[in-house]
């Protein structure tokens, strides 16, 4: 093997390692803990939220560098959360 082939082989190995290491871990349990479409203007679990109309539907929003707090009860131990 010449030097050029070794460098190409090393680059392919590094690329394969990076692509493989960027995957999400396998989900053992997929459990929905909160759902709200905001059409009913229900903000019981949300502090700091405001309902506004956008594209003929209700959304929570227009925070402009601000945010809201979602209070959830009885959430089991977890490693990560998808929002």
MOLIN-V803646 format. One record per run of one state. SS is the DSSP state (~ for helix, > for strand, _ for the rest). FROM is the first residue (numbers start at 1). TO is the last residue. Records with the same first field share a line. If there is no record, write none. Layout:
SS = FROM-TO, FROM-TO
This chain:
_ = 1-2, 22-45, 48-50, 55-56, 61-68, 71-83
~ = 3-21
> = 46-47, 51-54, 57-60, 69-70
